[in-house]
Structures are given as structure tokens and as C-alpha cells.
Amino acid sequence: MQLSAQDFQRWDDTPDEYFYQQPRMVTHIDDAAIAAVTQLYREYLPANGVILDLMSSWISHLPDDVDYKYVFGLGMNAAELAANPRLDDHLVQNLNVNPTLPFEESSFDGASICVSIDYLTDPVSVLRDLSRSLKTNAPVVITFSNRCFPTKAINAWLQRDMQGRLDLVETFLTQAGNWTNIQQLDRSPSPATDPLVAVIAYAN
Ligand SMILES: C[S@@+](CC[C@H](N)C(=O)[O-])C[C@H]1O[C@@H](n2cnc3c(N)ncnc32)[C@H](O)[C@@H]1O
């Protein structure tokens, strides 16, 4: 897939700090779609592992009945992250300014990116550094639905349907170059709910 600089532009190109200044203590997908995200985490993220919730907020959707050794959240709003009961620690970092993650190599056993990958203007760099931050064979679970903040999503996202977005995320991971066993899943609960799809991949 050929992508141009225009594909990564957004309608609102003001610094993300403005848009994410106000905390949004809301859910971005319906309860059934959230349950599908939680089920994916149950299946793919190792219990008792050290987990990175990238592009995190006040809620991580991790299963209540599964213990993790440590959960780290990185996002844009300090109040949201401080209110997230699953996080042991957190950091505010604008990945569109600095796509390099402040972690040692092989720090995490698994990572999640929920309904957020569409806001990255350099997703390939972020995903490449995410693989570096994960242990070999650790999974990332990237989930999304058909909702977004359109002014903040990249053009390539807005121009595609759900299958096109799955292929786009797979392309980001392939171009990052350090992911294997990339899989697309459709876990949409029913036609009456928000759709929920995922791309899973494993760090090299
Ligand atoms: C739609 S919310 C989803 C939040 C959470 N993952 C969830 O499932 O509810 C988008 C998230 O992406 C994060 N985000 C957006 N732009 C970002 C950026 N430039 N750098 C880091 N995080 C960003 C925001 O902090 C926000 O929490």
C-alpha cells in the first residue's frame, strides 16, 4: 500500500495538547464493544504480565478478574490517566511530537491501543518503537470501531471503510518492520452494537 504525506494530515493540525486539554471521562464505544475489547485482552495479554496501555485514558478495559504485575498508561490527559484505576503509573507524552517511547528494550509483556491508532501522524515510528519496548513474541492488541474524533484522525483513516482500516493498520505494522504473525479479527458483537475489530501482532 502506497501512502503519501497527505494521508497522514488531519483537518485540525493544531497541537494535540489543545484538543486533549479537557479531561473526557466518557466511553468512546458502547458496552458490548468494550466487552469485546476486554475479551481480546483476556485472550491475548498475559496474566501477571507487565502491560503498556498506549494512548490511554481513565479506562483501560482490562478484565477485572485478571491480575497484571504492572500496568503503565501513556496518553495526553493527566487527569484522565490519574483517574484510571488499572494504572500503576502513567505518563503524558505527545506521540505526534515525540514518537519514541521512554522505556528500556523488552520492558513489557504485552500492549494495547484502543480506539486511538487513527490519531497518530507517524504510526509506523510509534509501532516500531513499541516493538522495541516489548519482549520478543509479546503481543500488541490494536482495537477500533467506526467512531472517531474526525478532526483529529488522519486522512487515510477517514477515507477508508472498516476493512480498509484493518488493512491500513496491518500496513503500518508491516512498514515498522519488526512485527510478526499479524492477524486481523472481527469481534463485532452484533449488528445492533458498535462494530469492534482488531489487529494483533507479535514483537520480533
Ligand atoms: C478516543 S480516546 C481513547 C482512550 C482509551 N484508549 C479508551 O479506550 O477509552 C483517544 C486517546 O488517544 C490519546 N491520544 C491522542 N492523541 C495522542 C497523541 N498525540 N499522543 C499520545 N496519545 C494520544 C488521548 O490521550 C486519548 O486518551
The ligand as an SDF file (V2000), in Angstrom:
LIG
                    3D

 27 29  0  0  0  0  0  0  0  0999 V2000
  -10.7160    8.0720   21.8220 C   0  0  0  0  0  0  0  0  0  0  0  0
   -9.5860    8.2060   23.1450 S   0  0  0  0  0  0  0  0  0  0  0  0
   -9.3740    6.5080   23.6490 C   0  0  0  0  0  0  0  0  0  0  0  0
   -8.8750    6.3870   25.0430 C   0  0  0  0  0  0  0  0  0  0  0  0
   -8.7750    4.9470   25.5700 C   0  0  0  0  0  0  0  0  0  0  0  0
   -7.7410    4.2090   24.8830 N   0  0  0  0  0  0  0  0  0  0  0  0
  -10.0980    4.2370   25.5380 C   0  0  0  0  0  0  0  0  0  0  0  0
  -10.1560    3.1180   25.0440 O   0  0  0  0  0  0  0  0  0  0  0  0
  -11.0940    4.7930   26.0320 O   0  0  0  0  0  0  0  0  0  0  0  0
   -8.0810    8.6100   22.3120 C   0  0  0  0  0  0  0  0  0  0  0  0
   -6.8630    8.6040   23.2130 C   0  0  0  0  0  0  0  0  0  0  0  0
   -5.6990    8.8000   22.4160 O   0  0  0  0  0  0  0  0  0  0  0  0
   -4.7880    9.5860   23.1350 C   0  0  0  0  0  0  0  0  0  0  0  0
   -4.0100   10.3650   22.1790 N   0  0  0  0  0  0  0  0  0  0  0  0
   -4.5000   11.1060   21.1630 C   0  0  0  0  0  0  0  0  0  0  0  0
   -3.5230   11.7490   20.5170 N   0  0  0  0  0  0  0  0  0  0  0  0
   -2.3720   11.3990   21.1450 C   0  0  0  0  0  0  0  0  0  0  0  0
   -1.0180   11.7650   20.9650 C   0  0  0  0  0  0  0  0  0  0  0  0
   -0.6640   12.6470   20.0460 N   0  0  0  0  0  0  0  0  0  0  0  0
   -0.0970   11.2080   21.7990 N   0  0  0  0  0  0  0  0  0  0  0  0
   -0.4610   10.3410   22.7620 C   0  0  0  0  0  0  0  0  0  0  0  0
   -1.7300    9.9620   22.9790 N   0  0  0  0  0  0  0  0  0  0  0  0
   -2.6820   10.4940   22.1840 C   0  0  0  0  0  0  0  0  0  0  0  0
   -5.6350   10.5010   24.0080 C   0  0  0  0  0  0  0  0  0  0  0  0
   -4.9780   10.8270   25.2030 O   0  0  0  0  0  0  0  0  0  0  0  0
   -6.8760    9.6760   24.2830 C   0  0  0  0  0  0  0  0  0  0  0  0
   -6.8030    9.0710   25.5310 O   0  0  0  0  0  0  0  0  0  0  0  0
  1  2  1  0
  2  3  1  0
  2 10  1  0
  3  4  1  0
  4  5  1  0
  5  6  1  0
  5  7  1  0
  7  8  2  0
  7  9  1  0
 10 11  1  0
 11 12  1  0
 11 26  1  0
 12 13  1  0
 13 14  1  0
 13 24  1  0
 14 15  1  0
 14 23  1  0
 15 16  2  0
 16 17  1  0
 17 18  1  0
 17 23  2  0
 18 19  1  0
 18 20  2  0
 20 21  1  0
 21 22  2  0
 22 23  1  0
 24 25  1  0
 24 26  1  0
 26 27  1  0
M  CHG  2   2   1   9  -1
M  END
$$$$
